[in-house]
Amino acid sequence: MKKFLFLIAFLVIVLAIGQSSHLLPEIKLEKYLKLPSVQQSLTSEKEKKTVVYEESVITKVVEDSLPSVVTVGISTSIQPQDVFEINPFNPFSPFQRIPGQTKKIEQNIGSGFIISNDGLIITNKHVVADTNATYKVLTNDSKKYDVLKIYRDPLNDLAILKTNASGLKPLKLGDSSRLKLGQLAIAIGTPLGEFTNTVTKGIVSGLGRGITAGSPFEGYVEKLDNVIQTDAPISPGNSGGPLLNSSGEVIGINAAIAQEGQNIGFAIPVNVIKDLIENFNKQGGSFEKPYLGIRYKMIDKQTALLNDVVEGAYIIQVVQGSPAEKAGLQEEDIIIEFDGQKVKGDDDQGMAKLIMKKKVGDVVGVKVSRNKQVKTFSLKLESSSQ
């Protein structure tokens, strides 16, 4: 009987609890189970999509750009220094001199990229600085082409190469004036002259930097202003290769690395390249440059006042047989006017810029200050292959 009454009481309690379930305390499963929240799931999915998107952008840029990037190789001869050895069988003259044997060197030294379908390629001037050497370019499909002509920009560390190729795919040039800090930067080149078409990526780390660029292969240095800084890994041999944005447009040409830092590379802005191409086309696409034939030093206003001279280009040396010598220019002359334009001494490249605007064969008037007297000369610009 007691068992029966206990069973009835238990059933009544269960029914009462079922009808009043809202009185039960809330049980939070999260307290016992680690379940992801909706916000966490959305954040994780967003991060995943961002990573996938960035990867697809980079792979697309690389796929489209690789056919337009080249490796630059050099062929030259070097004369090692003479070697001195001791000859024990000659006590009167124990040291004998052994002349160094000429060695021919062929190696990849830099990078470049195609700017026209008829074989024009851009690279750094310091990559092709040796005027006695011959150069070749290697494309992504392993084809080799001879470099027939080289146009070296006297104002910047740039050079245009003419090859015997045709049907090439040029890269699209962007606008470096619109660059923003933090935007994606992709570098392609041949680091150390060995690993062709290596791809690295980073961001635009700085703008408007001033650096000194050079090549460990050529021993050549040049001061560059207003360059782009990037943390995309760049090594010797990357010089001349393109720095690209997420649209696959060239935003700069890789020029140098910081020797004392890691992941600090520099590129010449693409707008400088566009100016070079424009000047090149204005000269009819000629690889001949107008040549004056002087070595000079610019004198700014302050220096001129301190030394009681005029502002302009002070001639240090007149090259024998040059247009300057033929016209009658002399050492210690100060060029104050070139073809009707004043020579400004506060611009280190001012004189070179004036000459670059002219063509081979142009006849120009030059005014100089000689012993504080102004003299006028007329000269005909000749061709320079350097």
C-alpha positions in Angstrom: 0.0 0.0 0.0 2.8 2.4 0.9 4.6 1.7 -2.4 1.3 2.5 -4.3 0.9 5.8 -2.5 4.5 6.8 -3.2 4.1 6.0 -6.9 0.9 8.2 -7.1 2.7 11.1 -5.3 5.7 10.9 -7.7 3.4 11.0 -10.8 1.6 14.1 -9.4 4.9 15.9 -8.9 6.1 15.1 -12.4 2.8 16.4 -13.9 3.0 19.5 -11.9 6.6 20.2 -13.1 5.6 19.6 -16.7 2.8 22.1 -16.5 5.0 24.7 -14.8 8.3 24.2 -16.8 8.8 28.0 -16.9 9.6 27.8 -13.2 12.7 25.6 -13.9 16.1 27.4 -13.8 17.6 28.1 -17.3 20.3 25.7 -18.2 23.1 27.3 -20.4 24.8 24.7 -22.5 27.6 27.1 -23.3 28.7 26.7 -19.7 29.4 23.1 -20.3 30.1 22.9 -24.0 32.5 25.2 -26.0 30.2 26.2 -28.9 31.2 28.9 -31.3 29.1 32.0 -31.2 27.5 33.4 -34.4 29.9 36.4 -34.3 32.9 34.2 -34.1 31.8 32.1 -37.0 31.2 35.2 -39.1 34.6 36.6 -38.3 36.4 33.4 -39.1 34.5 33.1 -42.4 35.4 36.8 -43.2 39.1 36.2 -42.5 39.1 33.0 -44.6 37.5 34.9 -47.5 40.1 37.7 -47.2 43.0 35.3 -47.3 41.6 33.5 -50.3 40.9 36.8 -52.1 44.4 38.1 -51.5 45.9 34.8 -52.8 43.7 34.9 -55.9 44.8 38.5 -56.6 48.5 37.7 -56.3 48.3 34.6 -58.4 46.3 36.4 -61.1 48.8 39.3 -61.2 51.8 36.9 -61.4 50.2 34.7 -64.1 49.5 37.7 -66.3 52.9 39.4 -65.6 55.4 36.6 -65.8 55.5 36.6 -69.7 56.6 40.2 -69.6 59.4 39.9 -67.1 62.9 39.1 -68.3 66.3 38.3 -66.9 69.3 40.3 -68.1 72.7 38.6 -68.6 76.1 40.0 -69.3 79.0 38.7 -71.4 82.4 40.3 -70.7 86.1 39.7 -70.3 88.1 40.5 -67.2 91.9 40.7 -66.7 92.8 39.4 -63.2 95.8 41.0 -61.4 99.2 39.6 -62.0 100.4 37.0 -59.5 103.9 37.0 -58.0 105.6 33.7 -57.1 108.9 32.8 -55.5 111.4 30.9 -57.7 113.8 29.1 -55.3 116.1 28.2 -58.2 116.9 31.8 -59.1 118.6 33.4 -56.0 119.4 36.6 -57.9 115.7 37.2 -58.8 113.6 35.0 -56.6 110.3 36.8 -57.4 108.7 36.0 -60.8 105.7 37.7 -62.2 102.9 35.7 -63.8 100.5 37.7 -65.9 96.8 37.2 -65.1 94.9 35.3 -67.8 91.9 37.0 -69.4 88.7 35.3 -68.4 85.4 35.5 -70.2 82.4 35.8 -67.8 78.8 35.1 -68.7 76.2 35.4 -66.0 72.8 36.7 -65.2 73.0 40.0 -63.3 69.6 41.7 -63.2 66.0 41.9 -64.3 63.8 43.9 -66.6 60.4 44.1 -68.1 58.9 44.5 -71.6 57.3 47.9 -72.5 56.6 47.3 -76.2 55.8 44.3 -78.4 58.7 45.1 -80.8 61.4 44.3 -78.3 61.9 47.3 -76.0 62.8 46.5 -72.4 63.3 48.7 -69.3 65.9 47.9 -66.7 68.2 49.9 -64.4 71.2 51.7 -65.8 73.5 50.2 -63.3 72.6 46.7 -64.6 74.0 47.6 -68.0 76.6 50.1 -66.9 79.6 48.3 -68.7 79.7 49.9 -72.1 82.3 47.3 -73.3 80.2 44.3 -72.4 77.4 42.6 -74.4 74.1 41.7 -73.0 71.3 39.2 -73.5 67.8 38.9 -72.1 66.0 35.7 -71.1 62.2 35.5 -71.2 59.9 33.4 -69.1 59.6 30.8 -71.9 63.4 30.4 -71.9 64.0 32.2 -75.1 67.2 34.3 -75.4 67.6 37.5 -77.3 70.6 39.7 -78.0 70.5 43.3 -76.8 71.3 45.3 -79.9 71.2 48.9 -78.5 71.1 50.5 -75.1 69.7 54.0 -74.3 71.1 55.0 -70.8 69.2 57.8 -69.1 71.7 60.4 -67.9 69.2 61.7 -65.3 68.0 58.5 -63.6 69.1 55.0 -63.0 67.2 53.7 -66.0 68.0 52.2 -69.4 66.0 51.1 -72.4 67.2 47.9 -74.2 66.4 47.1 -77.8 66.3 43.4 -78.6 65.7 41.4 -81.8 62.4 40.1 -80.5 58.9 40.7 -81.8 55.4 39.8 -80.6 56.2 40.5 -77.0 53.6 41.3 -74.3 54.3 44.6 -72.6 53.3 45.3 -69.0 50.7 48.0 -68.3 52.2 51.1 -66.6 50.3 52.5 -63.6 50.4 55.9 -61.9 52.8 56.3 -59.0 51.3 59.7 -58.0 48.3 57.8 -56.7 50.2 55.4 -54.4 49.1 55.0 -50.8 51.0 53.7 -47.9 50.0 50.1 -47.0 48.8 49.1 -50.5 49.8 45.7 -51.9 53.2 45.5 -53.7 54.4 42.5 -55.7 58.0 42.2 -56.9 59.2 39.9 -59.7 62.8 39.4 -60.7 65.9 37.2 -60.6 67.5 37.5 -57.2 71.3 36.7 -57.0 71.2 36.2 -60.8 70.1 32.6 -60.2 66.4 32.2 -59.4 64.6 33.5 -62.4 61.1 34.9 -62.1 61.0 34.9 -58.3 57.9 36.4 -56.8 57.7 38.2 -53.5 55.0 40.4 -52.0 54.6 43.1 -49.4 53.3 46.6 -49.1 54.3 50.1 -50.0 56.2 51.0 -46.8 57.3 54.6 -47.6 57.1 57.3 -50.3 59.5 60.1 -51.3 62.7 58.4 -50.0 66.2 59.4 -51.0 68.8 56.6 -51.5 72.0 55.7 -53.3 71.6 52.8 -55.7 74.3 50.5 -57.1 75.2 47.1 -58.4 77.5 44.6 -56.7 78.3 43.2 -60.1 79.3 46.6 -61.7 80.5 48.7 -58.7 78.3 51.5 -59.9 76.4 53.9 -57.6 74.0 56.8 -58.2 71.9 59.0 -55.9 68.1 58.6 -56.4 65.4 60.9 -55.0 61.7 60.4 -54.4 61.8 56.6 -54.6 59.3 54.0 -53.2 60.1 52.0 -50.2 58.7 48.5 -49.9 59.0 45.5 -47.6 58.6 43.0 -50.5 61.8 41.0 -50.2 64.3 42.2 -52.9 67.8 40.9 -53.4 70.8 41.8 -55.7 69.6 40.7 -59.2 66.1 42.0 -58.7 67.3 45.3 -60.0 65.3 46.3 -63.1 62.3 44.1 -62.3 58.8 45.5 -61.9 57.0 46.4 -58.7 53.3 45.8 -59.3 50.0 46.7 -57.7 47.0 44.5 -57.2 45.8 45.3 -60.7 49.0 44.1 -62.3 50.1 47.6 -63.2 53.8 48.6 -62.8 54.1 51.1 -60.0 57.9 51.1 -59.9 61.1 49.5 -61.0 63.1 47.7 -58.3 66.4 49.5 -57.9 68.1 48.9 -54.6 68.1 47.4 -51.1 69.1 48.6 -47.7 72.3 46.8 -46.9 71.9 47.3 -43.1 68.2 46.4 -42.8 65.9 43.5 -43.6 62.9 43.8 -46.0 63.7 47.3 -46.9 63.8 47.7 -50.7 63.4 50.7 -53.0 61.9 51.2 -56.5 62.0 54.1 -58.9 58.4 55.4 -59.4 56.8 54.4 -62.7 56.0 58.0 -63.6 59.8 58.6 -64.0 59.8 55.7 -66.5 56.9 57.2 -68.4 58.8 60.5 -68.7 61.8 58.6 -70.0 59.7 56.8 -72.6 58.0 60.1 -73.6 61.4 61.8 -74.1 62.6 58.8 -76.0 59.6 58.8 -78.4 60.1 62.6 -78.9 63.5 61.9 -80.2 62.0 59.5 -82.7 62.8 56.4 -80.7 66.5 56.9 -81.5 69.1 55.3 -79.2 71.5 58.1 -80.0 71.7 60.8 -77.3 72.7 64.4 -77.8 76.3 65.0 -76.7 77.9 68.3 -75.6 81.3 67.0 -74.3 82.0 68.7 -71.0 82.4 67.8 -67.4 80.9 70.4 -65.1 79.8 71.4 -61.6 76.7 73.4 -60.9 77.1 76.7 -59.1 74.0 77.9 -57.2 73.2 81.4 -56.2 74.7 81.3 -52.7 78.0 79.8 -54.0 78.1 82.4 -56.8 77.7 85.3 -54.4 80.4 83.9 -52.0 82.9 83.6 -54.9 81.9 86.7 -56.9 80.9 84.7 -59.9 77.7 84.0 -61.8 75.2 81.2 -61.3 75.4 78.3 -63.9 77.4 75.3 -65.0 81.1 75.6 -64.3 83.1 73.7 -66.9 85.8 71.4 -65.3 86.9 69.7 -68.4 86.2 69.9 -72.2 86.4 66.6 -74.0 88.9 66.6 -76.9 87.1 66.5 -80.3 83.7 67.2 -78.7 81.1 69.7 -79.9 82.0 71.9 -77.0 85.7 72.0 -78.0 84.8 72.6 -81.7 82.6 75.5 -80.7 85.4 77.1 -78.6 84.2 76.4 -75.0 87.0 76.3 -72.4 87.7 75.1 -68.9 86.6 77.5 -66.2 83.9 78.9 -68.5 80.5 79.1 -66.7 77.5 78.3 -68.9 74.7 80.7 -68.0 72.3 80.1 -70.9 71.6 77.1 -73.1 69.5 77.5 -76.2 67.8 80.6 -74.8 67.1 79.0 -71.4 68.8 80.1 -68.2 70.9 77.5 -66.5 69.8 77.2 -62.9 72.6 76.3 -60.5 70.4 74.9 -57.7 69.5 71.9 -59.9 72.3 69.3 -60.1 70.7 67.8 -63.2 69.6 71.1 -64.7 72.2 71.1 -67.5 71.6 67.5 -68.4 67.8 68.1 -68.6 68.3 71.0 -71.1 70.6 68.8 -73.2 68.1 65.9 -73.1 65.4 68.1 -74.6 67.4 68.4 -77.8 68.1 65.9 -80.7 71.3 64.8 -82.3 72.2 67.4 -85.0 70.4 70.3 -83.4 72.4 73.6 -83.5 72.1 75.5 -80.2 73.3 78.8 -78.8 75.4 78.8 -75.6 76.2 81.8 -73.5 79.1 81.6 -71.0 80.7 83.9 -68.5 84.5 84.0 -69.2 86.6 86.3 -67.0 83.3 88.1 -66.1 82.6 88.8 -69.7 79.6 87.2 -71.5 80.5 85.3 -74.7 78.1 83.6 -77.1 78.9 80.4 -79.0 77.0 78.2 -81.5 77.5 74.5 -81.5 76.0 71.4 -83.2 75.1 68.5 -80.8 76.6 65.2 -81.8 75.7 61.6 -80.9 76.8 59.8 -77.8 76.6 56.0 -77.5 77.1 56.0 -73.8 
